[in-house]
Structure formats: C-alpha cells, structure tokens
Amino acid sequence: MDKRTFLKTGALMGIGTAISGPVLAQKTFGLNIPGNPSIADENGEYVLPPLDYAYDALEPYIDKETMVLHHDKHHAGYVNGLNKATVKINEAIENGDFGMIKHWERELAFHGAGHMLHAIFWKNMGPQQGSRSKLLDDYLKKSFGGFDGFSSLFVSATNSVEGSGWGILGYQVGADKLVVLQAEKHQNQSQWLTLPILVCDVWEHSYYLKYQNRRGDYVKAFMNVVNWDDVSERLEKLTGSYQQV
C-alpha cells in the first residue's frame, strides 16, 4: 500500500478493527445494500448521506423540526469533525509530530462513531415498517426467545442508557447470535466485532423538541418507525459474510 492509499483509508482503520476498513464499512453499514449511500466519497472524504424520505415522513412519531436539526446540523457536525480529525492525523503522519495524537484519536473515535451510527439510524427508519425476514425472526428466537423478548429488552436497555448514547441490536461475530448493547457517547461500552443492525439514538437532540425529558415515550415511538426490511437485509448480509470467523 502506498502512502496516498494509506492516508485515504487511515481513518477507518483508526477506528479500531482487525477487519480491513472497506470490508467493515460495506458489511457493517450496509453500503452494498442497493440504494444505500456511501459514508465517504471516492477521495476518502466523509460525506453526509441524504435521507431516503421527507423530513416529515416519520410524523407523528418523530417530528419534522427534529429531523431537520438532527440530520442537517448534528449529523453534519460529526461528518465535519471526522474529516478534521482525519486531516490532523494524516498531518501527524506526514510531519512525524504525534504530540496531539491522543486528542485527535479521541476525536476520530467520537465523530467517527457518531457518523457511522447515524448512517445506520436513518436507514433503520422509514414511513413503512416492512416486515421481518424469516432469518431475522429465527435469530431473534435463538437469541432472545422471540420478538417480544427482544423488543422488551431493547426498549428497556435503550431507555436506561446513562447520559447520552444509543441502544443497539448487533450481530456478534463468532458466537453467531444477536445481542442488545448500550453505547455511551457513541464510542464507549463497545464489543468489538459486534456489528450493529438496528440502532436508536437517545442523545437529547433526537427527541427533546417533541418529547422533552420523556425518553421512554420517544423510544416507544421509535419502534413504530423501524424499517424491518432494512434490519433484515443487514443481518442477512452479515451472517453470510462472518459466520465462519
């Protein structure tokens, strides 16, 4: 790999995985699902993916004003922060000056996790819920005893995230099962090689305009806009790629 190629792919590698960056991006974030936008352009610069639906398409559960601010301001901020951290780390590589590397690695993790979880989040929702595939239902039964067990756990875990963070349903590579996790500040409390297929953002900017401090009402509303076709397709692609790891 030459230096230019290394710099283009360095940020994904820096987020922390033994799997190559392009493969992780395609499989984890569903970029090979037809119609899914890329999280980065052909030059390796991170970009804000457009929504597949209108800002008001999730009403009455999630309001238009929240969607505009959340997507156009908050998510865009993570994209900008990730690009800045990537530039600074690349400059450190070129200059051999790593005096600020601890700061920029933290920025890389924070903004990178925010960008990539949001890329999944927008796809996980839609005005039509679709239907769960047989494979997804089989994994929900295997992992949680069925959909009701999963739903109760996911809602409870997401409601009880301390501070700001996410509720995550992920595919656990190696164990070949699904797990529900809490994430704090995007990047904390991770399990490496547990790959998200459904995420719910519970940072206050996701719900405060409509629900104020009623996070539980927001999470319950979120379950009404989950795009199960998207969740099912993510699981199908991940199980086909990683069952043998």
Buried (B, 14 or more C-beta within 10 A) or exposed (E): EEEEEEBBBBBBBBBBBEBEBEEBBBBBBBBEBEEBBBBBEEEBBBBBBEBBBEBBBBBEBBBBEBBEBBBEEBBBBBBBBBBBBBBBBBEBBEEEEEEEBEEBBEBBBBBBBBBBBBBBBBBBBBBEBBEBBEBBBEBBEEBBEEBEEBBEBBBEBBBEBEEBBBBBBBBBBEEBBBBBBBBBBBBBBBEEBBBBBBBBBBBBBBBBBBBEEEBBBBBBBBBEBBBBBBBBBBBBBBBEBBEEE
